[in-house]
Amino acid sequence: MAQPMPNFVFEDGTLREFTPEDLERLTETVNRVLARMQAAGAVIVTASVDEVS
């Protein structure tokens, strides 16, 4: 199986590899936003793709 490509983020004028801490921070932010939207009555629909051929 092929290795996944690294993800990069441009932050403070520097391009660097996306870290597990970045993912954790992003996940927490998204969860807070989703909670606020749901509290405001928004209907949230999501989908995921496990594998792309």
N, CA, C and O atoms as CSV, one atom per row, in Angstrom:
chain,resi,resn,atom,element,x,y,z
A,1,MET,N,N,0.840,-1.180,0.000
A,1,MET,CA,C,0.000,0.000,0.000
A,1,MET,C,C,0.889,1.248,0.000
A,1,MET,O,O,1.910,1.291,0.688
A,2,ALA,N,N,0.508,2.226,-0.749
A,2,ALA,CA,C,1.292,3.461,-0.862
A,2,ALA,C,C,1.243,4.261,0.437
A,2,ALA,O,O,0.250,4.245,1.164
A,3,GLN,N,N,2.336,4.954,0.702
A,3,GLN,CA,C,2.402,5.819,1.875
A,3,GLN,C,C,1.531,7.052,1.624
A,3,GLN,O,O,1.518,7.578,0.511
A,4,PRO,N,N,0.800,7.520,2.649
A,4,PRO,CA,C,0.018,8.740,2.458
A,4,PRO,C,C,0.942,9.938,2.268
A,4,PRO,O,O,2.030,9.998,2.841
A,5,MET,N,N,0.496,10.879,1.464
A,5,MET,CA,C,1.284,12.092,1.259
A,5,MET,C,C,1.197,12.955,2.511
A,5,MET,O,O,0.139,13.041,3.134
A,6,PRO,N,N,2.302,13.594,2.881
A,6,PRO,CA,C,2.237,14.490,4.042
A,6,PRO,C,C,1.394,15.719,3.707
A,6,PRO,O,O,1.316,16.141,2.553
A,7,ASN,N,N,0.781,16.272,4.714
A,7,ASN,CA,C,0.004,17.491,4.559
A,7,ASN,C,C,0.819,18.642,5.114
A,7,ASN,O,O,1.582,18.481,6.067
A,8,PHE,N,N,0.648,19.794,4.511
A,8,PHE,CA,C,1.390,20.969,4.940
A,8,PHE,C,C,0.440,22.089,5.305
A,8,PHE,O,O,-0.690,22.145,4.818
A,9,VAL,N,N,0.907,22.980,6.166
A,9,VAL,CA,C,0.136,24.137,6.585
A,9,VAL,C,C,1.046,25.360,6.468
A,9,VAL,O,O,2.238,25.293,6.769
A,10,PHE,N,N,0.468,26.473,6.027
A,10,PHE,CA,C,1.212,27.727,5.945
A,10,PHE,C,C,0.796,28.560,7.143
A,10,PHE,O,O,-0.347,29.010,7.230
A,11,GLU,N,N,1.720,28.764,8.061
A,11,GLU,CA,C,1.405,29.465,9.305
A,11,GLU,C,C,2.530,30.419,9.658
A,11,GLU,O,O,3.702,30.042,9.632
A,12,ASP,N,N,2.181,31.638,9.984
A,12,ASP,CA,C,3.169,32.654,10.370
A,12,ASP,C,C,4.273,32.816,9.324
A,12,ASP,O,O,5.441,33.000,9.665
A,13,GLY,N,N,3.890,32.748,8.056
A,13,GLY,CA,C,4.854,32.959,6.984
A,13,GLY,C,C,5.752,31.783,6.681
A,13,GLY,O,O,6.708,31.913,5.917
A,14,THR,N,N,5.455,30.617,7.277
A,14,THR,CA,C,6.301,29.435,7.091
A,14,THR,C,C,5.452,28.243,6.654
A,14,THR,O,O,4.388,27.984,7.216
A,15,LEU,N,N,5.935,27.529,5.654
A,15,LEU,CA,C,5.291,26.294,5.221
A,15,LEU,C,C,5.920,25.151,6.009
A,15,LEU,O,O,7.135,24.959,5.970
A,16,ARG,N,N,5.096,24.397,6.719
A,16,ARG,CA,C,5.626,23.296,7.528
A,16,ARG,C,C,4.682,22.109,7.455
A,16,ARG,O,O,3.528,22.242,7.050
A,17,GLU,N,N,5.186,20.949,7.850
A,17,GLU,CA,C,4.370,19.739,7.825
A,17,GLU,C,C,3.302,19.796,8.911
A,17,GLU,O,O,3.560,20.231,10.033
A,18,PHE,N,N,2.101,19.351,8.560
A,18,PHE,CA,C,0.959,19.297,9.465
A,18,PHE,C,C,1.242,18.266,10.550
A,18,PHE,O,O,1.591,17.128,10.234
A,19,THR,N,N,1.102,18.633,11.818
A,19,THR,CA,C,1.438,17.741,12.935
A,19,THR,C,C,0.189,17.165,13.589
A,19,THR,O,O,-0.915,17.653,13.349
A,20,PRO,N,N,0.351,16.132,14.414
A,20,PRO,CA,C,-0.788,15.607,15.174
A,20,PRO,C,C,-1.421,16.689,16.065
A,20,PRO,O,O,-2.631,16.679,16.288
A,21,GLU,N,N,-0.608,17.611,16.567
A,21,GLU,CA,C,-1.149,18.698,17.389
A,21,GLU,C,C,-2.030,19.622,16.560
A,21,GLU,O,O,-3.046,20.116,17.049
A,22,ASP,N,N,-1.645,19.858,15.300
A,22,ASP,CA,C,-2.479,20.661,14.400
A,22,ASP,C,C,-3.829,19.982,14.190
A,22,ASP,O,O,-4.874,20.632,14.213
A,23,LEU,N,N,-3.793,18.665,13.985
A,23,LEU,CA,C,-5.027,17.915,13.780
A,23,LEU,C,C,-5.918,17.994,15.012
A,23,LEU,O,O,-7.131,18.168,14.894
A,24,GLU,N,N,-5.323,17.867,16.189
A,24,GLU,CA,C,-6.095,17.954,17.427
A,24,GLU,C,C,-6.733,19.340,17.574
A,24,GLU,O,O,-7.905,19.454,17.931
A,25,ARG,N,N,-5.958,20.385,17.298
A,25,ARG,CA,C,-6.465,21.750,17.400
A,25,ARG,C,C,-7.596,21.991,16.393
A,25,ARG,O,O,-8.604,22.615,16.725
A,26,LEU,N,N,-7.425,21.492,15.163
A,26,LEU,CA,C,-8.447,21.634,14.131
A,26,LEU,C,C,-9.713,20.877,14.512
A,26,LEU,O,O,-10.816,21.397,14.348
A,27,THR,N,N,-9.567,19.659,15.017
A,27,THR,CA,C,-10.724,18.847,15.420
A,27,THR,C,C,-11.504,19.526,16.539
A,27,THR,O,O,-12.734,19.563,16.499
A,28,GLU,N,N,-10.806,20.061,17.534
A,28,GLU,CA,C,-11.482,20.757,18.627
A,28,GLU,C,C,-12.243,21.973,18.123
A,28,GLU,O,O,-13.364,22.230,18.561
A,29,THR,N,N,-11.643,22.719,17.207
A,29,THR,CA,C,-12.299,23.903,16.652
A,29,THR,C,C,-13.544,23.516,15.871
A,29,THR,O,O,-14.597,24.132,16.035
A,30,VAL,N,N,-13.432,22.503,15.027
A,30,VAL,CA,C,-14.580,22.049,14.238
A,30,VAL,C,C,-15.700,21.572,15.158
A,30,VAL,O,O,-16.866,21.882,14.913
A,31,ASN,N,N,-15.372,20.828,16.207
A,31,ASN,CA,C,-16.398,20.349,17.134
A,31,ASN,C,C,-17.114,21.494,17.832
A,31,ASN,O,O,-18.327,21.435,18.033
A,32,ARG,N,N,-16.367,22.549,18.209
A,32,ARG,CA,C,-17.001,23.725,18.831
A,32,ARG,C,C,-17.939,24.423,17.851
A,32,ARG,O,O,-19.046,24.816,18.220
A,33,VAL,N,N,-17.500,24.575,16.607
A,33,VAL,CA,C,-18.331,25.226,15.593
A,33,VAL,C,C,-19.588,24.407,15.326
A,33,VAL,O,O,-20.683,24.964,15.253
A,34,LEU,N,N,-19.444,23.098,15.181
A,34,LEU,CA,C,-20.617,22.243,14.957
A,34,LEU,C,C,-21.602,22.326,16.118
A,34,LEU,O,O,-22.812,22.375,15.898
A,35,ALA,N,N,-21.104,22.343,17.339
A,35,ALA,CA,C,-21.983,22.452,18.510
A,35,ALA,C,C,-22.754,23.766,18.488
A,35,ALA,O,O,-23.948,23.788,18.785
A,36,ARG,N,N,-22.087,24.856,18.142
A,36,ARG,CA,C,-22.769,26.156,18.061
A,36,ARG,C,C,-23.828,26.167,16.972
A,36,ARG,O,O,-24.929,26.684,17.167
A,37,MET,N,N,-23.488,25.593,15.825
A,37,MET,CA,C,-24.450,25.551,14.717
A,37,MET,C,C,-25.666,24.710,15.085
A,37,MET,O,O,-26.800,25.105,14.813
A,38,GLN,N,N,-25.440,23.559,15.699
A,38,GLN,CA,C,-26.548,22.700,16.098
A,38,GLN,C,C,-27.405,23.379,17.155
A,38,GLN,O,O,-28.629,23.251,17.129
A,39,ALA,N,N,-26.782,24.100,18.086
A,39,ALA,CA,C,-27.525,24.823,19.114
A,39,ALA,C,C,-28.385,25.920,18.496
A,39,ALA,O,O,-29.433,26.276,19.035
A,40,ALA,N,N,-27.940,26.446,17.369
A,40,ALA,CA,C,-28.695,27.497,16.676
A,40,ALA,C,C,-29.759,26.913,15.763
A,40,ALA,O,O,-30.486,27.658,15.105
A,41,GLY,N,N,-29.861,25.580,15.713
A,41,GLY,CA,C,-30.905,24.939,14.926
A,41,GLY,C,C,-30.489,24.499,13.539
A,41,GLY,O,O,-31.332,24.073,12.749
A,42,ALA,N,N,-29.212,24.591,13.227
A,42,ALA,CA,C,-28.747,24.161,11.905
A,42,ALA,C,C,-28.802,22.644,11.789
A,42,ALA,O,O,-28.588,21.926,12.766
A,43,VAL,N,N,-29.088,22.172,10.601
A,43,VAL,CA,C,-29.061,20.737,10.324
A,43,VAL,C,C,-27.717,20.436,9.677
A,43,VAL,O,O,-27.384,21.001,8.635
A,44,ILE,N,N,-26.947,19.548,10.295
A,44,ILE,CA,C,-25.609,19.222,9.823
A,44,ILE,C,C,-25.642,17.855,9.143
A,44,ILE,O,O,-26.084,16.874,9.741
A,45,VAL,N,N,-25.178,17.787,7.902
A,45,VAL,CA,C,-25.111,16.534,7.159
A,45,VAL,C,C,-23.655,16.310,6.786
A,45,VAL,O,O,-23.016,17.182,6.197
A,46,THR,N,N,-23.134,15.140,7.132
A,46,THR,CA,C,-21.741,14.830,6.814
A,46,THR,C,C,-21.655,13.496,6.082
A,46,THR,O,O,-22.566,12.671,6.151
A,47,ALA,N,N,-20.551,13.304,5.389
A,47,ALA,CA,C,-20.265,12.036,4.727
A,47,ALA,C,C,-18.770,11.808,4.788
A,47,ALA,O,O,-17.999,12.759,4.917
A,48,SER,N,N,-18.360,10.571,4.698
A,48,SER,CA,C,-16.936,10.271,4.680
A,48,SER,C,C,-16.642,9.233,3.608
A,48,SER,O,O,-17.505,8.446,3.219
A,49,VAL,N,N,-15.418,9.255,3.150
A,49,VAL,CA,C,-14.954,8.277,2.161
A,49,VAL,C,C,-13.777,7.563,2.794
A,49,VAL,O,O,-12.798,8.196,3.189
A,50,ASP,N,N,-13.871,6.252,2.890
A,50,ASP,CA,C,-12.808,5.468,3.495
A,50,ASP,C,C,-11.673,5.173,2.521
A,50,ASP,O,O,-10.510,5.116,2.920
A,51,GLU,N,N,-12.004,4.988,1.254
A,51,GLU,CA,C,-10.968,4.643,0.299
A,51,GLU,C,C,-11.371,5.158,-1.071
A,51,GLU,O,O,-12.529,5.063,-1.477
A,52,VAL,N,N,-10.403,5.697,-1.761
A,52,VAL,CA,C,-10.624,6.157,-3.125
A,52,VAL,C,C,-9.817,5.269,-4.053
A,52,VAL,O,O,-8.622,5.059,-3.848
A,53,SER,N,N,-10.472,4.756,-5.063
A,53,SER,CA,C,-9.735,3.863,-5.974
A,53,SER,C,C,-9.365,4.577,-7.254
A,53,SER,O,O,-8.743,3.983,-8.134
